[in-house]
Amino acid sequence: MPYVVTRSCCADASCVMACPVNCIHPAPGEPGFAEAEMLYVDPHTCVDCGACTTACPVDALKPHTALTPAEEPFLDLNAAYYEQAPHPDRTPLALVPPQRRLPAGELRVAVVGAGPAGLYAADELLKHPGVTVDVLDRLPTPYGLVRAGVAPDHQDTRRVTELFRAVENQPGFAYRLNVEVGTDIRHEDLARAYHAVLYAVGAPTDRRLGVEGEDLPGSASATGLVAWYNGHPDHQDGPAAYPLDGERAVVVGNGNVALDVARVLTADPGALARTDIAGPALAALRDSRIREVVVLGRRGPAEAAFTLPELLGLAALEDVDVLVEGLPEEPDGDASPKTRVLAELAARTPVPGRRRIVLRFLTAPVRVLGEHRVEGLEVTRTALRTEDDGTVRAVPAGDGTEVIEAGLVLRAVGYRARPVPGLPFDEAAGAVPHEGGRVAPGVYVAGWIKRGPTGFIGTNKSCAEETVTALLDDFEAGRLTAPAEDGATAARTALRGSVGLGGWQAIDRAERAAGAREGRPRVKLTDREALLAAAGGGRTAHTHLRPAP
């Protein structure tokens, strides 16, 4: 009875380490791990021990006899991976790297960013005796996109926070939340207060479409909408920014964020009310008039940016029709699994009266239309052209344009990082230049600010391992400067009143208690002042910036 990965998992490889027969791949260090949409169980090697289920932080593994009808496609998906990548050279057991024996004395590290990349980095550092870590974040709450970016109907994915709670409770860990580097404290002061500063600040902005009318009211960022319905305190403009009074919305871009947005905008508000969706967003969605969401992709179905697990989840929706436009009438026998699923969706008969999601390919935006607010989107058909280097590009097909009437247009064409004060920045790549995570001895990067907005939650674990290896190599080689007392003093002054672990735990308790009263996982506090009030006495954070002996 093999176990099966049943969705786009967090891919942090906890299951890989737990498996006694090394039957889950790709594993960290193997080709394709960094780009993997999910991990896969080899049905011929699995011994049905269930260790992977216990280790999985997001409950993504099940025995094949326990699969629901919606999960059954994942059984073939897991097996098909090993037909293409059998991993004949795999070791009998997963390998655990040895613990470092660091030079005598304490290693103090500041990690800037309390999302998955920052907390995985803190975890890697704290595996070694003598290391202390202060984790800073500009928000009063940790967990980054796990809290503010995962769709509320994906509650299982949020269970990865249980791993982060274990990290928080390790000796040597401290939070410094509600602190912004560059505003509350300078990079130079941090660098003088710690042996090393590791930035894991993510990619908090979005890419632009670059078309006329993009700044009209009703034309907005999908990432901003995601932050709004997830309760991010910086994105609470609500219906003023994301009007829901029209019957159609258009999402430009067809990655996983686009599918998340389409699902949430067409979801039954009663079902959303059982999640941790932000209260103001839930109220607005109850009054929403949207009946259709059109998801546009410039290229064809084979090049779609969304992952196969997310597409399978969309196909399993029971109360929303999923339609497909721009699919070849006769997919060839070598069509990808993604294209085959799309072909099955295209063959379905719509049910009158249902809300619908339309996946439309080979279509590009030309202009956002409207005088005082969005009234529609002018689009053009595209065709695919293969360049000499093998890159497939979308080019205008020369068929003129058409207008899609809509009251809301959302761009979902990718995240983008912002420059970090005091660090170099590559505008073209949207990332900080580095070598294996090392910007310079004493300054490091991990996560999206390091590699760009690619990968999944668990990808940050192997990314953090690489960066921490570089940091510890520098420490062992004597390339790091010991903290200066004047730097530590300046940092203690600048960070006074920040939110510590106790403050975050008080916020967490308050949100969970409010959720329990409403039969929900939590009711998020969406106002910064309300968050700080809930933090209470935890505003005085514990720190490892002790005076020098």
Secondary structure, DSSP 8 states (H G I E B T S, - for coil): --EEE-SS-----HHHHH-TT--EES-TTSTTTTT-SS-EE-TTT-----HHHHH-TT--EEEGGG--TTTTHHHHHHHHHHHH---TT--SS----------SS-EEEEEE--SHHHHHHHHHHHTSTTEEEEEEESSSS--HHHHHTS-TT-TTGGGGHHHHHHHHTSTTEEEEES--BTTTB-HHHHHHHSSEEEE-----EE-----BTTTSTTEEEHHHHHHHHTT-TT---GGGTS---SSEEEEE--SHHHHHHHHHHHS-HHHHTTTT--HHHHHHHHT----EEEEE-SS-GGG-SS-HHHHHHHHT-SSEEEEEES--SS--TT--HHHHHHHHHHTS---TT-EEEEEE-SEEEEEEE-SSS--EEEEEEEEEEE-TTS-EEEEEEEEEEEEEE-SEEEE-S-EE----TTS--BTTTTB---BTTEEETTEEE-THHHH-S-S-TTHHHHHHHHHHHHHHHHHHTT-S----HHHHHHHHHHTTT-B-HHHHHHHHHHHHHHHHHHTSS-----SHHHHHHHHGGGGS---S-----
